Every structure is written in structure tokens, then in C-alpha cells.
Amino acid sequence: MKISLLGDSIRLLGYGKETEKLLGEDFEVFQPEENCRFAKYTLRGIYEWRKNMKGSEIVHFNVGLWDTCILFDNESFTDVDEYVKNTVKIAKILKDNYGKVIFATTTPVRQGKPDNNNAIIDKYNAAVVPELSKMGVRINDLNALVKQDVDRYICDDLIHLSAEGIELCAKAVADAIKEAAKE
């Protein structure tokens, strides 16, 4: 079965390669070699990646850390309404073209990360999850998993997954994909 993994550096530097190993030979996995960054970038990227995604029966994706980061004037890079709109559009395109879609909630950061904070991440997750759920998108709550022990699951850069965080999230992603594949 062919699947696609899309996502920011939490996927690229984190759970992506380990998920592929956990899925084993029963799954052909496509994932971009680049960071899918923020929702609008991912939306645009799907156009470029569609040839490689062709035949995927399941797509697992995450976006959010770039969208929620505070770059200028104490405002998030992407307004929450635009984030929801773009993420819903991503999900619609994926559902229309590839079948089953799984969205991973945005993971938390460790205390002291200057450009991100968990209150904003929680706000964005809370805004997007109900909209995606209404569409029949499956939710993989990586945020809740990592939040169990942020200092353990996020590395010293305060944002990316530690080795234990990679292992935890890769297992959750692989399990979500295997469950969707059974249905």
C-alpha cells in the first residue's frame, strides 16, 4: 500500500524516517525531502509533490509550528483563521485525491522557546481539529503525546523531537496509518 507523509521539520528531522522503518515492506512511503513548513507552503507543495504522491491511499500530514511562530509585532506568522482555512483546504485536496487523511496536531515546545508558545499552539489545534473532524479526517494527537513529558520528548533546541520523542511519535504515526489501512 502506498502512503504519503507530509509535514514540517517534526516529520523531516523527526518521525518520518523512523515511521517508514516501522511500517516495513507492506507500505511504499513517499515523503518530500524538504521541510513542508507552514500550511500555505504545504498547500502549494502538494501541487509539486502530486506526481510522487500518485497512488497514495493514505496521507498523514502535520503543519502548525511555522504558522504559530511569532516573528514580528508579537503576532503569529499565520492568523488562526487563515491557518484553519489553509489546513482545511489541504485536507479537502488530499481527501479528494488520495482517500484516507490523517492530521497530526502541532507538537508543543519546551519552556523558553522565544518564537513559539504552547498557548498559541493549543489555540490553533483547538481551532482546526473540529473542522477537520467534521470532514472525516482522522486526528493523530501528537500534541497530547508529547505534552506528557515535554522536557523528555523535545530536544535541547526547545522545538524539535528528541530521540525518545522521535520514537514516540513515529510509533503513533505508524499505528495510525496501520489502523487506517485496515479499514
C-alpha positions in Angstrom: 0.0 0.0 0.0 1.3 3.4 -0.9 1.2 6.3 1.6 2.5 9.8 1.8 3.9 11.7 4.8 3.8 15.5 4.7 5.0 17.8 7.4 7.3 20.3 8.8 10.7 19.5 10.5 8.9 17.5 13.1 8.4 15.0 10.3 11.6 15.7 8.3 14.1 15.6 11.1 11.8 13.7 13.4 9.3 10.9 12.9 9.4 10.5 9.1 12.2 8.0 8.5 11.5 6.1 11.7 7.8 5.8 10.7 8.9 4.4 7.3 11.0 1.7 9.1 8.2 0.8 11.4 5.7 0.4 8.5 8.0 -2.1 6.9 7.8 -3.7 3.4 4.0 -3.7 3.3 4.0 0.1 2.7 5.6 2.2 0.0 6.2 5.6 1.5 6.6 8.9 -0.2 7.7 11.9 1.8 9.2 15.2 0.5 12.9 15.6 1.0 12.2 19.2 2.1 10.5 20.8 5.1 6.9 21.3 4.3 7.0 24.4 6.6 3.7 26.2 7.1 0.2 25.4 5.9 0.2 27.6 2.8 3.6 26.3 1.8 2.3 22.7 2.1 -0.8 23.6 0.1 1.5 24.9 -2.7 3.8 21.9 -2.3 1.1 19.4 -2.9 1.0 20.7 -6.5 4.7 19.9 -6.8 4.6 16.6 -5.0 1.4 15.2 -6.6 3.3 13.1 -9.1 5.2 11.4 -6.3 2.0 11.1 -4.2 0.1 9.4 -7.0 -1.4 6.2 -5.9 -1.3 7.0 -2.2 -4.2 5.5 -0.3 -3.4 7.3 3.0 -1.8 10.7 3.6 -0.6 11.7 7.1 0.3 15.4 7.5 1.2 17.9 10.1 1.6 21.7 9.9 1.5 24.4 12.5 4.8 25.2 14.2 5.7 27.7 11.5 2.2 29.1 11.4 2.1 29.7 15.1 5.6 31.2 15.5 5.8 34.8 16.4 8.1 36.6 14.0 7.0 40.3 14.0 4.9 42.5 16.2 4.0 39.8 18.7 1.7 38.2 16.1 1.7 34.6 14.8 3.1 34.2 11.3 -0.3 33.0 10.1 -3.5 34.3 11.5 -5.6 31.4 13.1 -8.5 31.9 10.6 -6.1 31.6 7.6 -4.4 28.6 9.2 -7.7 26.8 9.6 -8.8 27.8 6.0 -5.5 26.6 4.5 -5.4 23.4 6.6 -9.0 22.5 5.7 -8.1 23.2 2.0 -5.1 20.8 2.3 -7.3 18.1 3.8 -10.0 18.5 1.1 -7.5 18.2 -1.7 -5.9 15.2 0.0 -9.3 13.5 0.6 -10.5 14.2 -3.0 -7.3 12.7 -4.5 -5.8 10.2 -2.1 -8.6 8.7 0.1 -7.8 8.5 3.8 -6.3 11.5 5.5 -4.7 11.7 9.0 -3.8 15.1 10.6 -1.3 15.2 13.4 -1.8 18.0 15.9 1.0 20.5 16.3 3.5 19.4 18.9 4.3 21.5 21.9 7.6 23.3 22.5 9.7 23.4 25.6 9.5 26.4 28.0 11.7 29.2 26.9 11.4 28.9 23.1 11.4 32.5 22.2 9.3 32.5 19.0 6.7 29.8 19.9 4.5 29.2 22.9 2.1 26.4 23.8 -0.9 28.6 24.5 -0.9 29.7 20.8 -0.2 26.1 19.6 -3.1 24.9 21.7 -5.4 27.7 20.3 -4.5 26.7 16.7 -5.0 23.0 17.4 -8.4 23.7 19.1 -9.5 25.7 16.1 -8.5 23.3 13.4 -9.3 19.9 14.9 -13.1 20.2 14.9 -13.2 21.5 11.3 -11.1 18.6 10.1 -13.0 16.1 12.2 -16.3 17.3 10.6 -14.7 16.4 7.2 -13.9 12.8 8.3 -10.2 13.5 8.7 -8.6 11.3 11.4 -6.8 13.1 14.1 -3.4 11.8 15.4 -2.9 13.8 18.6 0.9 14.1 18.7 0.5 17.2 20.9 -1.1 15.2 23.7 1.5 12.5 23.5 4.5 14.9 23.6 2.9 17.1 26.2 3.0 14.1 28.7 6.7 15.0 29.2 7.8 17.9 27.0 11.3 18.1 28.5 11.9 14.4 27.7 10.3 14.4 24.2 11.6 17.8 22.9 15.4 18.2 22.5 17.6 21.0 23.7 16.7 23.3 20.8 13.3 23.6 22.5 11.2 22.7 19.4 12.3 19.5 17.7 11.8 16.0 18.9 14.4 14.3 21.0 15.4 10.7 20.2 12.7 9.5 22.6 10.2 11.9 21.0 11.0 10.6 17.6 10.4 7.1 18.8 7.1 8.0 20.5 5.8 10.0 17.5 6.9 7.5 14.9 5.1 4.7 16.7 2.0 6.8 16.9 2.1 7.8 13.2 2.8 4.2 12.1 0.0 2.9 14.3 -2.4 5.5 12.9 -1.5 4.6 9.3 -1.8 0.8 10.0 -5.2 1.3 11.6 -6.4 3.4 8.7 -5.1 0.7 6.3 -7.2 -2.0 8.0 -10.4 -0.1 7.4 
